[in-house]
Amino acid sequence: MAFCRRLARTPGSFLRLVLHSKAAAKRGVALATAPDTEPVEYLLNLANAPNGTALRTYAGDLSILYEIFWQQSYRLPQLRANSFHTVVDVGANVGLAALFFLEKFSASRLICVEPEPANFQLLQHNLRGTAAVTLQAALSATDGVVKINSSPLAYNAKVSAETGTTEVPAVSMPTLLQSQGLVWVDLLKIDIEDYEQQVFAGPTDWLARVGVLLIEIHSPASQVAVRRAVQAHGFSWEQAAGKQPDLGLFVARNPHSPPA
């Protein structure tokens, strides 16, 4: 309740946030009955969201809101000593992490990549008026096309050659950096629902252009693949959050400075 009061900019948004948060807490029943998934507009006290933020009650958007702005999941000791002027957010979902990065890290350039069509539509809506650039694509080891499958919890949409039903463009990290004219990325955040294993099994020379990697690891096999790749480039490797040693948020830091 206190969080809703602090975050809501108007009494109407406060009431909607409280009521819809309670409804989302019953999401097991809600998903089984396929409720209305139309987004609800909230006016929130977020520095870079003056025009309102649209979130779906039953698709997990509210859970992400609480995770990022109440639990402060990205306010990590490993990130506090850095200034991140250029940030790339891969797996940007509906833009809540991006709004956090703009506010807390003073990011002056932010590239957001999200493949799932409904998520991407909300990402564009929620970041309107900000400096963020949005790109609908899935990060992959190579450029091309991949299939994704959606989920009732929209942040669980993932690349799957076997069960995917929606084709989306796939972009490799070298192509992404080149297309955006990025010589150096201060912070690269990746949360791609266990596809990180495939991405980091491919060529990873692009890591030389990344200062700090913040990545969500979803399986022990992915942890091995990512850790092996970053350590081969001299990066440090540290778990930042997670209840299991092989899963959760990890931070990898490049020992080298950006090019002059």
C-alpha positions as CSV (number, residue, x, y, z in Angstrom):
1,M,0.0,0.0,0.0
2,A,2.8,2.4,0.9
3,F,4.6,1.6,-2.3
4,C,1.4,2.3,-4.4
5,R,0.9,5.6,-2.6
6,R,4.5,6.6,-3.2
7,L,4.6,5.6,-6.8
8,A,1.2,6.8,-8.0
9,R,1.0,10.5,-9.1
10,T,-2.8,10.8,-8.8
11,P,-5.5,9.4,-6.5
12,G,-7.0,7.6,-9.5
13,S,-3.7,5.9,-10.4
14,F,-3.2,5.0,-6.7
15,L,-6.7,3.3,-6.6
16,R,-6.1,1.5,-9.9
17,L,-2.7,0.3,-8.8
18,V,-4.0,-1.1,-5.5
19,L,-7.0,-2.8,-7.0
20,H,-5.1,-4.3,-10.0
21,S,-2.2,-5.4,-7.8
22,K,-4.6,-7.4,-5.7
23,A,-6.2,-8.9,-8.8
24,A,-2.7,-9.8,-10.2
25,A,-1.9,-11.6,-6.9
26,K,-4.6,-14.1,-7.9
27,R,-3.0,-14.6,-11.3
28,G,-3.3,-18.4,-11.1
29,V,-7.1,-18.3,-11.2
30,A,-7.0,-15.3,-13.5
31,L,-4.8,-16.9,-16.2
32,A,-7.0,-20.1,-16.1
33,T,-10.1,-18.0,-16.9
34,A,-8.3,-15.9,-19.6
35,P,-9.2,-12.4,-18.4
36,D,-9.1,-9.2,-20.3
37,T,-5.4,-8.5,-21.1
38,E,-5.9,-4.8,-22.2
39,P,-3.3,-2.6,-20.6
40,V,-4.2,-0.1,-17.9
41,E,-2.7,3.4,-17.9
42,Y,-1.1,4.6,-14.7
43,L,0.4,8.1,-14.0
44,L,3.5,7.2,-12.0
45,N,6.1,9.1,-10.2
46,L,8.9,8.0,-12.5
47,A,11.2,10.7,-13.7
48,N,11.1,9.6,-17.4
49,A,7.4,8.7,-17.6
50,P,5.5,11.9,-17.6
51,N,2.7,10.7,-19.9
52,G,1.7,7.6,-18.2
53,T,2.7,3.9,-18.2
54,A,0.6,1.2,-19.6
55,L,0.7,-2.2,-17.8
56,R,-1.3,-5.4,-18.2
57,T,-2.9,-6.7,-15.0
58,Y,-2.7,-10.4,-15.7
59,A,0.5,-10.6,-17.9
60,G,3.1,-10.2,-15.3
61,D,3.7,-6.5,-15.9
62,L,2.8,-5.5,-12.4
63,S,5.2,-8.1,-11.0
64,I,8.0,-6.5,-12.9
65,L,7.0,-3.1,-11.7
66,Y,7.3,-4.2,-8.1
67,E,10.5,-6.2,-8.7
68,I,12.3,-3.2,-10.2
69,F,10.9,-0.2,-8.3
70,W,10.0,-1.7,-5.0
71,Q,12.5,-4.5,-4.5
72,Q,15.1,-2.5,-6.5
73,S,16.3,-5.6,-8.3
74,Y,18.8,-3.6,-10.4
75,R,20.1,-1.4,-7.6
76,L,23.1,-3.6,-7.1
77,P,26.4,-2.9,-5.3
78,Q,28.3,-4.1,-8.3
79,L,26.8,-1.2,-10.4
80,R,26.8,1.7,-7.9
81,A,30.4,2.9,-8.6
82,N,29.8,3.3,-12.4
83,S,28.4,6.0,-14.7
84,F,26.5,4.3,-17.5
85,H,26.1,6.9,-20.3
86,T,25.4,4.3,-23.0
87,V,23.1,1.4,-22.1
88,V,21.7,-1.5,-24.2
89,D,18.8,-3.3,-22.8
90,V,18.2,-6.7,-24.6
91,G,15.0,-8.3,-23.5
92,A,13.5,-4.9,-22.6
93,N,9.9,-6.3,-22.1
94,V,7.6,-3.3,-21.7
95,G,10.3,-0.8,-20.7
96,L,10.3,-0.7,-16.9
97,A,14.0,-1.6,-16.6
98,A,14.7,1.1,-19.2
99,L,12.9,3.7,-17.1
100,F,14.9,2.6,-14.1
101,F,18.2,2.9,-16.1
102,L,17.3,6.4,-17.4
103,E,16.6,7.5,-13.8
104,K,19.2,5.8,-11.7
105,F,22.2,5.6,-14.1
106,S,21.7,8.9,-15.9
107,A,21.9,7.1,-19.2
108,S,22.1,9.6,-22.1
109,R,21.8,6.9,-24.8
110,L,19.6,3.8,-24.4
111,I,18.9,1.1,-27.0
112,C,16.0,-1.3,-26.1
113,V,15.6,-4.6,-27.9
114,E,12.4,-6.7,-27.5
115,P,11.1,-9.4,-29.9
116,E,7.5,-10.2,-28.6
117,P,5.0,-8.0,-30.6
118,A,2.6,-7.1,-27.7
119,N,5.5,-6.4,-25.4
120,F,7.2,-4.3,-28.0
121,Q,4.0,-2.2,-28.6
122,L,3.9,-1.4,-24.9
123,L,7.7,-0.7,-24.8
124,Q,7.2,1.9,-27.5
125,H,4.3,3.4,-25.6
126,N,6.0,3.5,-22.2
127,L,9.2,5.0,-23.5
128,R,7.7,7.7,-25.7
129,G,9.2,11.1,-25.1
130,T,12.5,9.6,-23.7
131,A,15.9,9.3,-25.3
132,A,15.4,5.6,-25.8
133,V,15.6,3.9,-29.2
134,T,13.4,0.8,-29.5
135,L,14.1,-2.2,-31.9
136,Q,11.8,-5.2,-32.4
137,A,14.2,-8.2,-32.7
138,A,15.5,-11.2,-30.9
139,L,19.2,-11.3,-30.0
140,S,20.9,-14.3,-31.6
141,A,24.3,-15.5,-32.6
142,T,23.5,-14.7,-36.2
143,D,21.3,-12.4,-38.2
144,G,18.1,-13.8,-39.7
145,V,14.7,-14.8,-38.4
146,V,13.7,-16.9,-35.3
147,K,10.4,-18.1,-33.9
148,I,9.2,-17.2,-30.4
149,N,6.5,-18.6,-28.3
150,S,4.4,-16.3,-26.2
151,S,3.3,-17.0,-22.6
152,P,0.4,-15.8,-20.4
153,L,3.2,-14.2,-18.4
154,A,4.5,-12.0,-21.2
155,Y,8.0,-11.7,-19.8
156,N,8.4,-15.4,-20.4
157,A,8.2,-15.2,-24.2
158,K,11.2,-17.0,-25.5
159,V,12.9,-18.2,-28.7
160,S,12.0,-21.7,-29.6
161,A,12.5,-23.5,-32.9
162,E,10.3,-26.4,-31.8
163,T,7.3,-24.6,-30.3
164,G,7.6,-21.0,-31.6
165,T,4.6,-19.7,-33.5
166,T,5.6,-16.1,-34.2
167,E,8.5,-15.2,-36.6
168,V,10.6,-12.1,-35.6
169,P,13.8,-10.7,-36.9
170,A,17.0,-11.9,-35.3
171,V,20.0,-9.7,-34.8
172,S,23.5,-10.5,-33.7
173,M,25.3,-8.3,-31.3
174,P,27.9,-7.1,-33.9
175,T,25.0,-6.0,-36.2
176,L,23.2,-4.4,-33.4
177,L,26.2,-2.3,-32.4
178,Q,27.0,-1.4,-35.9
179,S,23.4,-0.4,-36.8
180,Q,23.3,1.9,-33.8
181,G,26.8,3.3,-34.3
182,L,28.0,2.1,-30.9
183,V,31.8,1.8,-30.5
184,W,31.4,1.2,-26.7
185,V,28.5,0.1,-24.4
186,D,28.9,1.1,-20.8
187,L,26.2,-1.3,-19.6
188,L,24.7,-4.2,-21.5
189,K,21.7,-5.8,-19.8
190,I,20.6,-9.2,-21.2
191,D,17.5,-11.1,-20.1
192,I,16.4,-13.4,-22.9
193,E,14.8,-16.4,-21.1
194,D,17.6,-19.0,-21.5
195,Y,18.5,-18.2,-25.1
196,E,21.7,-16.7,-23.7
197,Q,23.3,-20.1,-24.0
198,Q,22.9,-20.0,-27.8
199,V,24.0,-16.4,-28.1
200,F,27.2,-16.9,-26.1
201,A,28.1,-20.2,-27.8
202,G,28.6,-18.1,-31.0
203,P,31.4,-15.6,-31.7
204,T,31.9,-13.2,-28.8
205,D,34.5,-10.8,-30.0
206,W,32.0,-8.0,-29.5
207,L,32.5,-8.3,-25.7
208,A,35.6,-6.2,-26.2
209,R,33.2,-3.3,-26.8
210,V,31.2,-3.8,-23.5
211,G,32.2,-2.3,-20.2
212,V,29.8,-4.1,-17.8
213,L,27.5,-7.0,-18.6
214,L,24.4,-7.5,-16.5
215,I,22.8,-10.8,-17.4
216,E,19.9,-13.0,-16.1
217,I,21.0,-16.6,-16.2
218,H,18.2,-19.1,-16.5
219,S,19.9,-22.5,-16.4
220,P,23.2,-24.1,-15.3
221,A,24.1,-24.8,-18.9
222,S,23.7,-21.1,-19.8
223,Q,25.8,-20.1,-16.8
224,V,28.6,-22.3,-18.0
225,A,28.4,-20.9,-21.6
226,V,28.3,-17.3,-20.6
227,R,30.9,-17.5,-17.9
228,R,33.3,-19.3,-20.2
229,A,32.8,-16.7,-22.9
230,V,33.3,-13.6,-20.7
231,Q,36.3,-15.0,-18.8
232,A,38.0,-15.9,-22.1
233,H,37.9,-12.1,-22.7
234,G,39.3,-11.3,-19.2
235,F,36.1,-10.3,-17.6
236,S,35.4,-10.8,-13.9
237,W,32.3,-12.9,-13.1
238,E,30.2,-12.4,-10.0
239,Q,26.7,-13.4,-9.0
240,A,24.7,-10.3,-8.0
241,A,21.4,-11.9,-7.0
242,G,19.9,-15.3,-6.9
243,K,19.1,-18.1,-4.5
244,Q,20.9,-20.8,-6.5
245,P,24.6,-20.6,-7.4
246,D,24.0,-21.1,-11.1
247,L,20.9,-19.0,-11.6
248,G,19.9,-15.4,-11.2
249,L,21.6,-12.0,-12.0
250,F,25.3,-12.0,-12.8
251,V,27.7,-9.1,-13.4
252,A,30.7,-9.4,-15.6
253,R,33.2,-6.5,-15.8
254,N,35.6,-5.7,-18.6
255,P,39.1,-4.9,-17.2
256,H,39.8,-2.6,-20.2
257,S,38.7,1.0,-20.5
258,P,36.7,2.3,-23.5
259,P,38.8,3.4,-26.5
260,A,39.9,7.1,-26.5
